[in-house]
Amino acid sequence: MKAPLWTSAEAEAATGGRASRDFAASGVSIDSRSLAGGDLFVALKARRDGHAFVADAFAKGAAAALVSDPPPAVAADAPLLTVPDTLEGLRGLGRHGRARSAATVIGITGSVGKTSTKEALAAALAPQGATHASPASYNNHLGVPLTLARLPPEARFAVVEIGMNHPGEISPLARLARLHVAVITTVEPVHIAFFQNEEAIAEEKASIMDGLEPGGAVVLNRDNRHFPRLEAGARARGIGRVLTFGADPHADVRLLAWEPEGWKARVRIGLFGRALEATLASPGRHAALNACCVLAAVTAAGADADAVLPVLASIAPAGGRGRRRTITLPGGEATLLDDSYNASPPSVRAALAVLAAVPAARRIAVLGDMLELGDRAEAEHRALAGPLVEAGVDAVFTCGALMRALHEALPTEIAAVHAPDSAALAPLVAEAIRPGDVVLVKGSLGSRMGLIVAALAGEAGGGMR
């Protein structure tokens, strides 16, 4: 029988709390809606006070609850672990979970590609040993300690995504994770509204190296213009192992050739001087560079890079991050590229490159506002007109105040429709699509582009799969 993830005694030691009675938990949850039976529920005081949902957590089978206040409507003998501050308690679980683990821990940050790289790296490592990774984008001050608190002691590898919106967020999370490998996918003007300039973003991304264990390695994008700054940051921190990837001739893992083949791609990659070939599950050039990043990280982690090559063909984009879905329509089918989770100028350009590479009767782009761009917002939105033309897009549907700038910049040969928000745009898109179309849906999370995806799913009594 598998040992529990947390016993009451271990949780007490990790948090400094006091358990009302013994318990054994198989998991950790901070959301009663997604809680699984056997989880330890952490009642955080965030947007809503989690103590109000402790009773619901127990009704769903929680093994215990981590609390700082007496929760309402809970039995007197309920298993409670009481601490002064539940957020600090979660950090304690994360710190202890990491300390007891012998896993090789890989941390991933970057302006774009964090989650896709994390998912691909976890899938690549899984055949070589038990691999733990966070679901979705659990990359902030809650997600990182939660990922570590869920880390099984028997895992051989752990992949931890680390993000930021403001200065000073990455270093403490990296230190908590105590990394063996730090990966920086790229540095771009994303979240620049909260930074003085791109150089400041690069410095923030470089701070993931603060969490490297002695002898650790860093993986850097040699194509990125901030590479010299990041490499200097590694040297200044005394990091001796710097592995690079990209199309640059000096990259350790180099993209030599890339050729889309329908919805897949064939690539030739130079792995420390050896030429290798692989098939990828996505036709985008950014996916080929992500594959180079994954191979560099696998090598840095001491795993077998050659064994990863066959796995690359089965690593498809995650939901909301470029996943391909089929929409059934009267008279045929259309294809949706669901990239609705988030957006930034470089990620939109990458998505448009995918749209350009695939076979389609018509190419349609449905775009929502890209947020957190500060004073550059209008110019960045307007600048997407060129990539849309280059991608051969036939029609562009936009929504939001910022996307109005793009709508006005589009040439007359591209059919263009604009609406104030995604709810107003959704029926217009659903009415316009025809069999054979390929439809890209993309926008920042705050643009709520998921409403467009839902509208396409229900179009004309059809469905999506």
Phi and psi in degrees as a GROMACS rama.xvg file:
@    title "Ramachandran Plot"
@    xaxis  label "Phi"
@    yaxis  label "Psi"
@TYPE xy
-68.3442  136.766  LYS-2
-68.4151  148.671  ALA-3
-65.2277  154.19  PRO-4
-68.454  -40.802  LEU-5
-137.335  125.157  TRP-6
-93.112  163.915  THR-7
-60.6953  -38.0684  SER-8
-65.0644  -43.0504  ALA-9
-66.5734  -41.3158  GLU-10
-65.6496  -37.2616  ALA-11
-62.0134  -45.3341  GLU-12
-63.8185  -37.4894  ALA-13
-72.6929  -35.4153  ALA-14
-104.937  -15.5069  THR-15
73.3571  14.2621  GLY-16
-89.7864  -176.667  GLY-17
-129.857  125.048  ARG-18
-88.3903  137.17  ALA-19
-72.2599  -26.7505  SER-20
-164.131  170.279  ARG-21
-67.0793  146.909  ASP-22
-153.689  165.832  PHE-23
-138.193  124.583  ALA-24
-114.215  139.951  ALA-25
-95.2113  -8.107  SER-26
-161.132  -177.874  GLY-27
-135.07  136.741  VAL-28
-136.812  145.72  SER-29
-116.598  7.75847  ILE-30
-137.805  114.051  ASP-31
-65.299  -20.8017  SER-32
-70.5593  -32.908  ARG-33
-107.849  9.72824  SER-34
-63.2266  139.181  LEU-35
-104.821  151.734  ALA-36
-56.0114  134.011  GLY-37
95.8904  -5.7268  GLY-38
-74.576  151.913  ASP-39
-88.6529  117.453  LEU-40
-90.6673  125.853  PHE-41
-100.291  115.766  VAL-42
-87.2427  85.2685  ALA-43
-78.8868  150.141  LEU-44
-101.628  84.4227  LYS-45
-110.933  -128.16  ALA-46
-60.1555  -37.8925  ARG-47
-127.584  148.384  ARG-48
-75.0838  115.881  ASP-49
-63.4394  -17.5055  GLY-50
-61.7068  -26.0654  HIS-51
-70.6683  -12.6852  ALA-52
-113.434  9.58902  PHE-53
-64.4213  -44.0494  VAL-54
-60.6375  -40.5433  ALA-55
-63.9392  -39.6981  ASP-56
-61.1689  -43.6785  ALA-57
-65.6765  -36.4669  PHE-58
-63.7055  -27.8214  ALA-59
-90.7702  4.06591  LYS-60
101.346  17.8063  GLY-61
-58.6592  140.79  ALA-62
-76.4958  -29.8996  ALA-63
-168.874  172.576  ALA-64
-134.317  137.472  ALA-65
-93.9918  117.579  LEU-66
-134.273  161.026  VAL-67
-116.762  -16.535  SER-68
-128.709  157.364  ASP-69
-64.4122  121.323  PRO-70
-77.6222  148.642  PRO-71
-76.2902  152.691  PRO-72
57.8586  37.3197  ALA-73
-118.108  139.828  VAL-74
-58.1815  148.67  ALA-75
-62.695  -28.3878  ALA-76
-99.0281  15.7303  ASP-77
-63.4533  141.883  ALA-78
-74.3786  105.099  PRO-79
-118.933  138.218  LEU-80
-111.094  109.627  LEU-81
-98.6238  129.652  THR-82
-133.653  162.73  VAL-83
-66.2996  -34.6643  PRO-84
-143.946  119.464  ASP-85
-71.2526  -29.5406  THR-86
-65.6107  -42.8409  LEU-87
-65.3994  -33.2241  GLU-88
-63.791  -41.647  GLY-89
-62.7039  -42.3399  LEU-90
-61.9049  -37.88  ARG-91
-63.337  -40.8774  GLY-92
-62.7184  -42.1588  LEU-93
-63.8465  -43.7503  GLY-94
-63.3042  -43.827  ARG-95
-70.4707  -39.0386  HIS-96
-61.1472  -39.472  GLY-97
-70.2016  -40.2672  ARG-98
-64.9518  -34.2464  ALA-99
-85.8645  -3.13623  ARG-100
-94.3143  140.534  SER-101
-100.11  11.6787  ALA-102
-68.0713  151.528  ALA-103
-79.6443  119.772  THR-104
-104.375  124.876  VAL-105
-114.941  123.22  ILE-106
-105.213  139.089  GLY-107
-125.104  127.389  ILE-108
-135.536  176.972  THR-109
148.716  158.24  GLY-110
-68.245  -35.9371  SER-111
-140.091  157.736  VAL-112
86.1864  4.92782  GLY-113
-61.2405  -54.6464  LYS-114
-68.1438  -42.1001  THR-115
-61.2826  -41.5276  SER-116
-68.509  -39.9245  THR-117
-60.1266  -46.8392  LYS-118
-63.8861  -43.2309  GLU-119
-66.0822  -41.0449  ALA-120
-66.8819  -41.1694  LEU-121
-63.1398  -42.264  ALA-122
-66.0223  -36.1406  ALA-123
-69.6522  -34.8966  ALA-124
-84.105  -25.5375  LEU-125
-53.9774  -40.6066  ALA-126
-66.7129  -14.4477  PRO-127
-99.9988  -1.51384  GLN-128
160.418  159.151  GLY-129
-54.9559  123.891  ALA-130
-123.052  131.469  THR-131
-113.035  134.021  HIS-132
-148.379  153.292  ALA-133
-73.4471  147.438  SER-134
-77.9827  152.948  PRO-135
54.7476  -151.328  ALA-136
-102.899  63.3705  SER-137
-83.292  77.3296  TYR-138
-125.599  11.3539  ASN-139
-109.868  -161.062  ASN-140
-66.1255  -15.4451  HIS-141
-98.7993  -42.9955  LEU-142
-67.9232  -37.8112  GLY-143
-68.0622  -51.5462  VAL-144
-62.206  -31.9536  PRO-145
-65.3498  -42.4096  LEU-146
-58.9716  -43.2352  THR-147
-71.2944  -35.6182  LEU-148
-65.8591  -26.384  ALA-149
-91.0764  -0.556589  ARG-150
-67.4239  115.395  LEU-151
-67.5  135.517  PRO-152
-58.0101  -26.2255  PRO-153
-87.312  -1.59764  GLU-154
-63.9325  142.403  ALA-155
-89.8298  -33.1032  ARG-156
-131.446  147.756  PHE-157
-135.026  132.184  ALA-158
-115.952  119.117  VAL-159
-119.303  121.267  VAL-160
-86.8413  134.074  GLU-161
-129.829  118.864  ILE-162
-119.801  -176.481  GLY-163
-162.409  155.937  MET-164
-120.22  -25.9802  ASN-165
-132.075  160.89  HIS-166
-60.3791  146.617  PRO-167
85.5442  7.90609  GLY-168
-90.875  -31.9708  GLU-169
-75.4304  -44.5039  ILE-170
-55.7482  -49.994  SER-171
-63.7507  -32.425  PRO-172
-70.7483  -39.6045  LEU-173
-65.9907  -39.1595  ALA-174
-65.1041  -37.0256  ARG-175
-63.8317  -39.3754  LEU-176
-77.7499  -21.5211  ALA-177
48.2857  77.1  ARG-178
-82.2176  148.408  LEU-179
-95.7509  -28.4929  HIS-180
-136.412  132.36  VAL-181
-116.04  127.568  ALA-182
-115.705  129.859  VAL-183
-117.001  107.483  ILE-184
-65.0928  -46.4588  THR-185
-172.877  168.684  THR-186
-126.313  121.167  VAL-187
-138.84  169.048  GLU-188
-76.8679  62.7359  PRO-189
-106.817  137.957  VAL-190
61.9642  23.6607  HIS-191
-68.8018  -14.106  ILE-192
-59.5067  -22.4422  ALA-193
-106.113  7.65539  PHE-194
-130.498  153.41  PHE-195
-66.6134  -38.8221  GLN-196
-164.959  -179.417  ASN-197
-64.8052  -33.7623  GLU-198
-61.1676  -36.2522  GLU-199
-67.5122  -36.0251  ALA-200
-63.9382  -42.4261  ILE-201
-60.4717  -41.46  ALA-202
-64.5195  -38.9335  GLU-203
-65.0164  -43.8695  GLU-204
-63.0597  -39.0071  LYS-205
-62.3785  -23.458  ALA-206
-69.3769  -7.86406  SER-207
-61.7985  -26.2229  ILE-208
-69.0173  -15.5451  MET-209
-62.7407  -23.06  ASP-210
-94.5966  5.83411  GLY-211
-73.1487  136.07  LEU-212
-71.865  158.014  GLU-213
-54.311  133.63  PRO-214
82.9408  3.90649  GLY-215
-72.1701  169.544  GLY-216
-125.003  153.877  ALA-217
-121.937  141.448  VAL-218
-113.047  122.727  VAL-219
-125.194  151.098  LEU-220
-84.365  109.446  ASN-221
-71.4173  -20.5568  ARG-222
-78.0561  -21.1266  ASP-223
-72.6246  140.217  ASN-224
-66.636  -16.1497  ARG-225
-93.1367  6.25333  HIS-226
-54.1825  -46.3687  PHE-227
-57.8835  -38.5673  PRO-228
-65.8544  -43.214  ARG-229
-68.3372  -40.833  LEU-230
-63.3907  -41.2564  GLU-231
-62.9672  -36.4639  ALA-232
-63.3945  -37.9126  GLY-233
-65.6192  -45.3343  ALA-234
-63.5495  -41.6134  ARG-235
-62.6346  -27.6462  ALA-236
-89.2716  2.98838  ARG-237
75.7198  24.1046  GLY-238
-85.4805  118.096  ILE-239
-88.9835  -20.5808  GLY-240
-106.218  105.308  ARG-241
-120.593  113.1  VAL-242
-105.909  141.043  LEU-243
-123.532  155.313  THR-244
-139.29  162.592  PHE-245
139.95  -170.46  GLY-246
-92.0106  -7.69732  ALA-247
-57.5191  136.999  ASP-248
-57.9951  -22.9113  PRO-249
-95.4958  3.04279  HIS-250
-68.1799  140.13  ALA-251
-65.3332  -41.333  ASP-252
-116.316  105.677  VAL-253
-114.151  133.479  ARG-254
-77.4207  109.254  LEU-255
-88.7026  -38.5078  LEU-256
-155.981  150.997  ALA-257
-148.705  128.642  TRP-258
-140.369  111.467  GLU-259
-63.3838  141.57  PRO-260
-133.746  88.3974  GLU-261
66.2706  -120.825  GLY-262
-94.9449  8.43398  TRP-263
-122.833  -173.155  LYS-264
-151.952  148.582  ALA-265
-104.225  135.282  ARG-266
-131.819  149.858  VAL-267
-115.545  127.209  ARG-268
-125.467  131.611  ILE-269
-88.3387  113.693  GLY-270
-106.073  96.9524  LEU-271
50.9157  45.2625  PHE-272
95.7432  -13.3024  GLY-273
-97.6942  131.581  ARG-274
-87.209  124.826  ALA-275
-125.534  154.849  LEU-276
-121.728  148.435  GLU-277
-154.425  158.665  ALA-278
-105.212  136.709  THR-279
-111.421  152.072  LEU-280
-83.602  1.16288  ALA-281
-133.585  142.281  SER-282
-84.5422  -5.47964  PRO-283
-73.2892  143.937  GLY-284
-63.2774  -33.3398  ARG-285
-63.2996  -30.8739  HIS-286
-68.8974  -34.6298  ALA-287
-65.9789  -40.538  ALA-288
-69.2166  -34.5063  LEU-289
-61.8987  -37.6827  ASN-290
-63.0409  -39.3752  ALA-291
-62.6244  -41.2887  CYS-292
-61.3738  -44.2369  CYS-293
-61.3866  -44.5906  VAL-294
-63.7855  -37.4652  LEU-295
-66.3209  -41.7612  ALA-296
-67.4045  -40.202  ALA-297
-59.7155  -44.7745  VAL-298
-62.3473  -44.7688  THR-299
-62.3151  -30.4834  ALA-300
-82.3594  -1.69752  ALA-301
81.9251  14.6815  GLY-302
-95.0398  176.246  ALA-303
-89.0795  106.801  ASP-304
-66.9878  -36.6496  ALA-305
-61.4879  -34.9282  ASP-306
-69.5645  -16.8718  ALA-307
-78.1975  -27.8977  VAL-308
-53.9821  -47.3036  LEU-309
-65.7166  -25.9374  PRO-310
-72.3057  -28.7681  VAL-311
-58.9261  -30.7011  LEU-312
-67.7223  -18.368  ALA-313
-106.073  2.16284  SER-314
-91.7286  94.7366  ILE-315
-91.3225  157.57  ALA-316
-58.8272  148.245  PRO-317
-76.4681  165.883  ALA-318
-58.0222  133.873  GLY-319
77.7657  1.9685  GLY-320
-129.195  39.4493  ARG-321
102.024  11.5367  GLY-322
-66.5961  137.605  ARG-323
-88.667  130.375  ARG-324
-135.689  151.881  ARG-325
-103.879  131.368  THR-326
-107.058  124.04  ILE-327
-86.2348  124.676  THR-328
-124.378  160.602  LEU-329
-58.3496  120.94  PRO-330
91.2465  2.63226  GLY-331
156.034  -155.922  GLY-332
-134.705  150.773  GLU-333
-118.447  166.642  ALA-334
-119.479  132.398  THR-335
-105.43  130.714  LEU-336
-100.009  99.6929  LEU-337
-84.6879  95.4273  ASP-338
-117.928  39.3251  ASP-339
-82.7753  -4.84864  SER-340
-70.3592  -41.8022  TYR-341
-160.902  170.825  ASN-342
-158.235  147.505  ALA-343
-149.807  164.562  SER-344
-53.3728  -48.1517  PRO-345
-66.9118  -34.962  PRO-346
-73.1141  -31.8849  SER-347
-67.2668  -42.8727  VAL-348
-61.5627  -39.1361  ARG-349
-65.0874  -41.2657  ALA-350
-65.6871  -37.5534  ALA-351
-66.7133  -33.4152  LEU-352
-64.5041  -37.5483  ALA-353
-64.488  -46.465  VAL-354
-56.8992  -39.5915  LEU-355
-68.4472  -27.5818  ALA-356
-85.4744  -15.7495  ALA-357
-100.01  153.335  VAL-358
-70.0181  136.834  PRO-359
-159.181  145.222  ALA-360
-70.1765  -45.5766  ALA-361
-138.296  145.928  ARG-362
-107.086  123.675  ARG-363
-122.48  130.685  ILE-364
-112.15  128.223  ALA-365
-117.439  111.087  VAL-366
-125.067  133.511  LEU-367
-108.916  170.182  GLY-368
-53.1055  140.369  ASP-369
-96.0819  120.496  MET-370
-99.2838  170.076  LEU-371
61.8416  37.3537  GLU-372
-103.789  -1.01033  LEU-373
60.281  -139.286  GLY-374
-66.4154  -15.2004  ASP-375
-88.479  -1.18334  ARG-376
-57.3744  -52.7175  ALA-377
-62.8246  -44.9123  GLU-378
-64.2054  -39.9487  ALA-379
-66.4571  -38.1334  GLU-380
-68.5065  -44.4034  HIS-381
-61.9054  -34.5894  ARG-382
-69.1  -11.7341  ALA-383
-74.549  -11.1424  LEU-384
-59.6479  -42.9581  ALA-385
-60.7373  -52.7181  GLY-386
-58.7771  -32.8978  PRO-387
-65.6744  -41.5681  LEU-388
-64.3743  -46.0449  VAL-389
-62.1844  -31.5476  GLU-390
-79.4262  -4.78684  ALA-391
69.5216  32.951  GLY-392
-73.0179  133.829  VAL-393
-89.0387  -32.7868  ASP-394
-145.607  143.539  ALA-395
-127.935  122.233  VAL-396
-107.976  125.472  PHE-397
-125.625  156.142  THR-398
-146.738  151.459  CYS-399
105.108  157.473  GLY-400
-64.7387  -36.6561  ALA-401
-74.3636  -37.538  LEU-402
-69.8129  -10.9375  MET-403
-59.1885  -34.9049  ARG-404
-63.0658  -40.8624  ALA-405
-66.8772  -44.7239  LEU-406
-53.7447  -43.1331  HIS-407
-73.8995  -21.282  GLU-408
-89.6049  -10.0444  ALA-409
-70.0979  140.545  LEU-410
-69.06  157.772  PRO-411
-66.9475  -21.637  THR-412
-72.1557  -13.1713  GLU-413
-98.5288  123.295  ILE-414
-64.598  131.864  ALA-415
-134.943  135.056  ALA-416
-132.582  135.303  VAL-417
-127.269  144.676  HIS-418
-137.386  159.367  ALA-419
-66.8972  -30.1674  PRO-420
-154.501  174.649  ASP-421
-67.0586  -32.1153  SER-422
-64.2284  -38.8229  ALA-423
-74.6269  -31.2884  ALA-424
-78.976  -29.6548  LEU-425
-52.5359  -51.568  ALA-426
-66.9186  -26.8191  PRO-427
-68.9252  -40.3906  LEU-428
-67.3414  -47.0357  VAL-429
-59.9981  -35.7295  ALA-430
-72.5712  -27.8285  GLU-431
-86.3768  -25.4365  ALA-432
-72.1542  148.015  ILE-433
-132.094  161.865  ARG-434
-54.8476  138.679  PRO-435
94.3814  -13.8772  GLY-436
-71.4711  149.327  ASP-437
-116.245  123.295  VAL-438
-117.777  117.848  VAL-439
-94.4734  126.798  LEU-440
-116.869  120.627  VAL-441
-150.579  143.774  LYS-442
178.584  164.895  GLY-443
-64.6805  156.519  SER-444
-54.912  -39.0344  LEU-445
-67.4196  -13.3816  GLY-446
-80.4901  -12.3536  SER-447
57.2919  48.8907  ARG-448
-72.8065  -11.4298  MET-449
-58.5551  -26.2557  GLY-450
-63.5801  -34.3472  LEU-451
-67.2604  -43.9669  ILE-452
-58.3761  -43.3549  VAL-453
-64.4199  -37.9387  ALA-454
-65.5918  -39.5873  ALA-455
-66.861  -33.0393  LEU-456
-62.9558  -31.8878  ALA-457
-103.267  7.51716  GLY-458
-59.089  128.502  GLU-459
53.8397  33.6686  ALA-460
73.6875  4.78769  GLY-461
-84.2667  -158.647  GLY-462
-156.966  179.043  GLY-463
-128.597  144.085  MET-464
